[in-house]
Structures are given as C-alpha cells and as structure tokens.
C-alpha cells in the first residue's frame, strides 16, 4: 500500500482538503488504486451535544423508488444529506428542514441501477453514513 506522499501505513490521517490516492499491490502482482476528494467544512452553528443526541433512520431499506429520512432529537432545523454510489460518486445532495427535534424528508433519487448506495447525513459537526440497497 502506497499513499500519494509515498507513505505505506495502513492508515492515513488528513487535516486539509485535497485529492488523496492510494495504490495497493497484491502478492500476485495485481495493482488496485483509488482516489478520494476530501472537503473540510468548519461548522459552528450547531451545538455538538445536540448533534450527537440525534437519531437518524432511513426506511424502507431496501427501497425501490424512494426512501424516508427521519432525524429525531436534533436541535437544529436543517440537516444536509448526500447520496453516493458504493464507489464514492455523489448522485445527489440537498437539505432537509423541519422543526427542531424532528426532521422528516421523503427522498426520490431518480432512476438508478439496483445495488448498494451510501447516504451521508450531516448533523452539524457529526456525519452519519447509512448503507442503502436499491432493489
């Protein structure tokens, strides 16, 4: 395993935004690589204690045409969410609004191939990722 800076540790810690990549070579000589774009957002408008107390749920899962995002116990009136392919390609990104303590949003991502997706929900400084399956 080799990171873009030449280091070979299995863990790579970042503290700045940027493009990062890793290359792995198997014992049989096969080479695999991946790249990720990382953005860092400093959030100061939400109390971290309120974000950590929130309960995020998504249903139904597996889904067909759409799914529901429910956030209970969150003190803010807005959450951000993004849907990604399993390879990290962002499909959609939006905000959900509601009363403090309860945010409900029905999400219809459009026509997508069956498979696994990742929903990332941002609650202030906290991010929660949920695996979703499209039938």
N, C-alpha and C positions, 0 to 999 in steps of 0.2 A: 504494500500500500504506500503510495507516494502522493502527498498533497502538493498544491501548486508552488509552495515555497521550498519543496524538497524534503520536508519532514516526513517521518514514517510512523508516527504514533497512530494508534487506532482511534484516538480522539483528537479533535481539532477545535480549539476554542477561538471564537472571534469576538471582537468588541467594536468593529466598524462595519459599515455597509460595504458591499462589494460582490464580486463574482468569485466563487470558490470552486475548485475542482479537485477530484481525487481519481487516481488510476490504481487499479488492483490487477495484479498478475497472478494467475493460479499456478499451482505446482506443475501443471501440464503445459504452461506457456500461453494460455488464453489471457487476453487483456480486456478488462472492462473499465469504463470510465463514466463519471457523472459530473454534472455541473449544477450549481445552485446559485441563484441570485438572492442575496440577503439584503433586506432593507431594515433599518432600525428606526423605530418611531418612539420618541420620548413622550409618554402620556402623563400628564399631571392633573387632569381634570377629574379623575375618578379615584376615590379612596381605595387603596389596595385591599383593605379589610372587607369592603363591600363587594369587590370583585371576587374575592376568594370564597365568600359565603354563597355565591350564586350556584344554582343547579341548572345545568344545561341538558336538555333532552331533545332527541330527534325521533320522529315516528311518521309513518311506518318505516321499518328498516328490516328487510329490503323494501325498496319503493319501486313504483312503475312510472308514473307521470310527474309526481311531485312529493314533497315531504313537508312536515311541520317542524319548525324550530320553536322550542319553548325555553325561556330563560326565567327562572323563578328565584326570588330573593336577591336580585341585583339592584343596587341603589340608583344606578344611572337610568336615564330614559332612552339610551341608544346603545346598541351593540353593532359591531361590524362583523360581517361574515364573508368568507370566500370559499368557493368550491374548486377543488383541484383534481386532476386525474391522478392516478397512482404514480405517474412519472413526474408529478410536480408542476404540470401545466395548468395555469389558472383558467377556469372556464367562466366563472362569474364572480363578481364582488359587489356587495351592496351593504346597506344599513337596515336595521330593523328598529322600530320605535315602539314604545309602549309606556305604560305607567311605571313609575319606579316600583320595583318588586315583581312586575310581570310584563314580559315581552313575548308576544306570540306572532309568528310570521309563517305564512304558507309560501313555500318556495317551489317554483316550477322552472327547472333549469333548461328546458327545451329538449329537443331530440338529441339524445346521447346514446352511444353504444352500451350494451349491457356490460357490467363489470363493476370494479371497485373504485370508489372515489373517496376523497378526504374533505370533510367540511371543517374549516378552521373558524372558530368563533372568538372574537376579541372582546374581552371584558376589561376595559381599562388596560392595566399592565399585564393582565393574565390572558393567555391564549389557550383555548381548549380545542383539540382535534378529535374528530369523530369519524370512524370508518363507516361509509355508507355503501350499500350494494344496490345497484340498479338491475332489476330483473330483465 
